[in-house]
Amino acid sequence: MLSIKEIRELIDLVVDRGLSGLEIEKSGFRLRIEGRRPPIPEGHAAAPPPPFAAHASGAPELAAAPAPSEEEEEDTNVHVITSPIVGTFYRSPSPEADPFAEVGARVGKGKILCIIESMKLMNEIESDVEGEVVAVYPRNGQPVEYGEKLFAIRLAA
């Protein structure tokens, strides 16, 4: 197990070097530190993400989750698709390919929105509603947790 001092040094390393994240596993203890996320494009109301988030198995989260945006709270016509599993989020089938869904794209029920890799299996995540993609929450290649927001879709009229 790592001491608090060692964990703080790792957090400082992630922040100082501008790393997107760091994950360490030692004697059954797992620690993941996520770096700063890229800025949200203008026109998307969202709370700023924490400067880092650290998760340790069996330990409380060191950073609070971002608050829901005012637009989402006010707009009941927006449906949020969440991750059904823990894994790694991918926006496209391969690094060279175009993303499955972009902000502003119209999607139908059953349209593949992303892939979540879990235990070396590629799981296609499909839209369960028809509408327009108004937000994509995770970055490509970012780890996601069960229930974490993936997409916001404004429902078709």
N, C-alpha and C positions, 0 to 999 in steps of 0.2 A: 504494500500500500504506500502511496505517496504522501508526504507531509504537506501541510498547507503551504509552507514556504516553497516547496518544489512545484506545487500546482500553480502558485502565483507566478513563479519564474516562467513556467510554460505559457501561461496567459500573456505575460509580458512579451515573450518571444513571438507569439502569434500576432499580437498587436503591433509590435515594433517592426516586424518583417512584412506586415500586410498579408499574412497567409490567410487563405480561405478557411482553413481548419486544420486540426491535428487530432489524431486518435491514438491512444496508447492503451495496451492491455498488459497487465503485470500481475501474475499470481492470482488470477480470477477477478482482479479489480480492473474495470474498464473506465477510461476517461476520454470524453470527446469535448474539444474546445472548438467552437465555431468562430471564425473571424468576422470582420465587418462585411455586411452584405452590400452589394452595389446599390446606388441610389435608385429610388422608384421613379420611373418616367413621369414627367409632368402630366397632370390630368388624372392621376390615380391617387385618390385620397387614402392615406394609410398612416398609421402611427409609425414613427421612426423605430427601427429595430434596435435592440440593445447592442452596445459595442462588442460584446461577446456573449456567448452562452456556453456554459460548461455543464456537462451532464456526467454524473458518475453513478455506476450501478449501486443501488442501495443508499444513495445520498440525495439530499434535496437539490433542486435546480438552483444554480447561483444567479441566474438572470431571469427576470420576469418575461413572460410571453407578451408580444405586442398586443395592445388593446385593439378591439375591432374598430374599423374605420367608421366615421360618421355616416358616410355614404351607404355602407352596408347596413347600419342600424336603421337608417331612415328608409331605404329602398327595400320594401318587402318583395319586390319583383326580382330580386337577385338570389340565385341559388348557389350555394357553396358546395363544391365537391371536395371531400376529404379523403385522405389516404386510408385504404382498407387494411394496409399492412405496413410493417416497418421495412425500410429498404433504401435504395438509392434512386432518386428521381432523375429520369431522362426525358427531355422534351422531344427527341427524335429517335428513329430506329438505329441511326449510326451517327458518328461525329460529323460526317460530311453531308448528311441529309438535312432537308428542311424540317423545322419543328412540325409536329402533328397539328398543333393549334396555336395561333398567335392571338394577341389582344386585338379585338375588332372582328375576328373571324366568326362566321355563323356556323354553328354546329348542330347536328341532329342527334336524336337519341341513338345510342349505339356507336357514335363516332369515337374513334380512339383519340384520346387527348395526350397521353404520355405512357411511359413504361416505368414501372418500379421494379428494380432488380432486388430480389431477396433470395438469399441462399443459392446464388448462381442461376436462379430462374427468372426469366423476363416476364413480368405480369403486365398485360395491357390493361390500362384503366380507361374505361369508356364513359362517355357522357350519359347520364340518366335522364336528361332533359334536352329540349330544343331551345336554342337562343343564341346570344352573342357573347363571346368571351370578353369579359371586362377586366379581368386580372389573372395573372399567373403568379402564384406566391413563391414557390421555391426556385432557386437557381438550378441550372442544368448540372447534374452530378452531385447535388446536395443530398445528404442523408435526410430522410423524412421519418416521422414517427406515426404510429397508428392515430388516426383522427386529426392529423395536421391538415390545414387548408392547402389545397392544391390549385384550384381554379374557382373563380367567381363567374357565373353565367347569368346574364340578364335574360329572363324568360321571354320567349317569343309571345307576341300578343295574339 
